[in-house]
């Protein structure tokens, strides 16, 4: 009888230990996949040119819903005078959040007349954070330029400045 009880306890313990070990392996495997995915995310191609406050910028474009949803998520560095230009079909109160964004960003909202109408600096919101705030312009905008956090201030870019995206608009069929 004692042998049967001990054997049963050992079997239960073995199953519990095996289950815990399997869960740990799965968790470590999932974590490894997430880290690898982050490391594999290539930086966007900053191959389009625009001018902000007499400074030539190299930008990647975010035109499709997928590109706009991905934005600069999981990018660990952004070259100076580079960024991502979001192009929308019409002016609106286009909001942005920083979920899975690893670096601080300036968001520069631009209206259809190519005038800067709002600038906000946002800190990163790490993947483990559940509640990331949304950033919205104070007035409607058609374009949003994301650049390194603090870039606008360092380069004296202010609300009311004009931007030139003629080369981008002539290259892109919207």
N, C-alpha and C positions, 0 to 999 in steps of 0.2 A: 504494500500500500504506500509506504513512504517513497519507494522507488518510483511509483506511478506519479505521485504528486511532484516530486523533484523533476522527473522527466517532463511533465506538463509545464512546469514553471520554466524550465530551460527552453522548451519549444516556443513558448510565448515570448520570452526574452529575446530569443533569436529572431523571431518575426519582427518584434519591435525594433531591435537594433538594425536589422536589414532594411526595414522601412525608413528609419531615420537616415541611414547611410544613403539610400537611394534618393530621398528627398534632397539631401545635401548635395549629392552629385548633380541632380537636376538643377538645383539652385545655382551651383557654381557654374554649370554649363550655360544656363540662361544669362548669368552675369557676364561670363566670358563672351557670349554672343553680342550682348549690348555694348561691351567695351570695344570689341572688334568692329562692330557696325560704326561706332563713333570714330574710330581710328580710320576707317575706310572712307568716310564721307569726304569727298573731295571738295575743295573750295570752289565756289562758282567761278566762272570765267568773267573776269572784270575787263571785258573787251569793248565796251561801248563808251563813248566820250561825251561828257556834258561839262558845262561851266557853271560854277557857283561862286559868286562874289569874286570874279576874275581868277578863280582857281580851277584848273582843268582836273576833272575827276574821271577815274576809270570805274565804270559800274557794270554790274551784272543786272539783267532785267528780270523782273517777276511780273509776267503778264497773265499766264494761265492760273487757274485756281490752285493747281498743284504747286506751282512755283511760289505763289503767294502764301500758301499754307506752310511750305517748308522754310521760306525766307532764309534767314541766316542761322537757323537752328543748328546746333552742334558744330558750329564753326569756332575754332579756338583762337584764331588770329584773323585780323583784317588789315590789309596794308593801309598806310596813311594815304589820304586822297583817293580812297577806293570805297565802294559801297554797293548797295543794291537799290535800284529804282523800281518801285511798284507802280504799275500803270493800270488805272481803272477805267472802265467804260464811261463813267460820269463822275461828277463831283459828289461827294458824300462825306459823312462823318466816319471815315474808315478807321476802325479801331485796331490796335495791335496789342499783343501780349508777348511776353518774353519767355514763355515756357520752353525749356530745353535750350535756351540761349545762354552761351557760356561767357560772353563778354558784354560789357555795358555798351549801349548804343544811343546815339542821338537819332531821333525821328524828326525829319523835316518835312512838314506838309506843304504842298505847293498847289495853288489853284490853277484853273484852266488858262489863266492869263500869265502863267509861269512866275507868279509872285509867291514868295514864301509867306504863309499865313499863320504858321505855328511851328514851334520847335520845343521838343521835350527830350530830356535825357532819362534813360531807363536803365536800372541795374539789371544784371542777369537774374534769371529765375531758374535755379537748378532743377534737374529732373525729379528729385525727391520732394520738391515743394508742391503742395497740392493746390494752393490758392495763389495764382499769379495775377496781379492787377492788370487791367486793360488800360491802354493809353489811347485817348481820342483827341482829335483836334478841337479847337474852340470854334472854328468855322469850317465849312465844307472844303474839301480838297480833291483834286483829281489824281495827284501823284504824291508818293511818299518816298523820300530818300532816307535810307538807313546808313549811317556812317559810325565810326568809332565814337564812343561816348566822350564828350568834351570837345570834339572836333569843331563844332559850330562856334563855340566860345573862343577856342584858340585861333580861329581864322576870321573872327569878327563877322560871322554870318548872323544876320538878324532878320526878324520879321520885317517884311517890306522889300527885302532884297529880291532882285530878279534872277532867274536861272535861265540858262540856254540849253535846251535839249533838241535843237533843230536837227543835229546830225543823227540823233537816235530816232526821231520821228520820221526822218526821210528814209532810214534803213529798215524800219519796222512797219509792217502792214498790220494795222489794228482792226 
